[in-house]
Amino acid sequence: MKIFHKHLIPFILFVFVFSQLQAQRLNRTEKKIVEKVQSYSEESINFLEKVVNINSGTMNIEGVKAVGNVFSEAFDAIDFDTRWIEMPTEMNRAGHLFASINGTKGKKLLLIGHLDTVFEADSPFQTFQRQDTIAFAPGGNDMKGGDVVILYALKALHDLNLLKDATITVAFTGDEERTGKPLSISRKELIDAAKQSDIALGFETATGFNNATIARRGASGWKVETTGKRAHSSGVFSEQTGAGAIFEMGRILHQFYEQVRGEEYLTFNPGNLLGGTFVDYEVLKSKGTAYGKTNVVAQTAVVHGGLRFISEEQKENTREKMRKIVADNLPQTTATITFTDSYPAMGPTEANKALLEKLSDVSQALGFGEVKGYDPGRRGAADISFVADYVDGLDGLGSNGSGAHTPQETVNLATLNQLIQRTAVFIYRLIKE
């Protein structure tokens, strides 16, 4: 066994530390990028305020288009080619904004955001309110802040003439919060763009300044419908009358809880439940009514739920378990379960982890600290999942804040410019590879 000479050890340590510093150091061009982004500090906040104050709830078609127009003009100003992709009228969705430049060198990037928010036109939470370094902003954190990060990072690179050879597509969907169906239409252009790209970066709200997302769970809907024999309640449990639709629904949900839950990253949730003699449910409004008397055995019941999963295999295995439970009916009852796909899963690939390391190198070079991967079990679904099978990716690169989807949604303005700096340098390094 060889032992290093004691005089070599300090030298080896010096070489290691020096190489690490070299890897993390900003070059002259990158320092100029940082300075340029810093000069946009107030301008970017004012732009964020402008787009937040335009309501763009998913179902507010004109509002989503209005926000798209503001961003379209901004991308036109930095020499991107912009186009609005309309959706068929029957889908009742606004469409998407795409902006692109086409060069000949470096990695081909797809930058993903969305224009819509969960706050519809009748929401009482409508306006941007700045309180020192915090802004209360409906949809500002999820995710107009992330859109602003993309825009101003690219603006800095454009203004320094650093995009002339780059190939970058910006995709701002108009229905991320409530995807238009069928997905084969509403996500066609996004998937097509991914197939022509090397890397996808998603700018959904950050989960902390020093976190990024290398994996996201997929999302699927499910519906269970049960029927029972309508009869006087005095005969419930008898061979002739049976258990009724509500008891059958209770059996199913209890067995889901006992037999299906437990796998890592797997969750499923019944969001609403109606049962009685008659039920009426409005899918678009996610609400309904039920009628039934306590002395009548329930004739029908319906539950709508969601399923979260980390892989297609986990999703399909879970669905099969649920089907078997649904098929084992109580006396004089029937039950059916149906599933609807929404978002696929984004798996934690080695290539995604390598991207995270590159982002972390940039962050440390800027003095912002290491960036770590966020637990996918604590993240929702997002548009980057639709392209995960075609391209390497990272998500969660958007603005930092809190309270997304609530009347207390905020954007941390103190970190917004730093996130733009990090994004601009990261993009610069990628397009130079």
QUIVEN-V315911 format. One line per field, one symbol per residue. phi: phi as a letter, one per 40 degrees, with the letter a starting at -180 (. if undefined). A space follows every 10 residues. Layout:
phi = ???
This chain:
phi = .cbdcdcccd cccccccccc cccccccccc cccccccdcc dccccccdcc cccbcbddcc dccccccdcc cdcccdcbgc cbabbcbddc cfbchbbbba bbbbbgccbb bbaaccbccc cccccbbcbc bgcbbcacgc cbacccccdc dccccccccc fbbcbcbbbb bbcbaccacc bcccccbccc cdcccbbbab bbbddcbhdb babbabccbb cabbbbbbcc acccbcgccc cgcgcccccc dccccdccbb chccgcbaac caabaicbbb bbccbfaabb babcbbccca aabbabbbac acccccccdc cccccccccc dgbbabbbbb cbbccbcccc cccccccccc ccdcccgcgc bbccdccbbc caccccbccb acabbgcccb aagdgbcbcb bcccbccccc dccccccdcc ccc
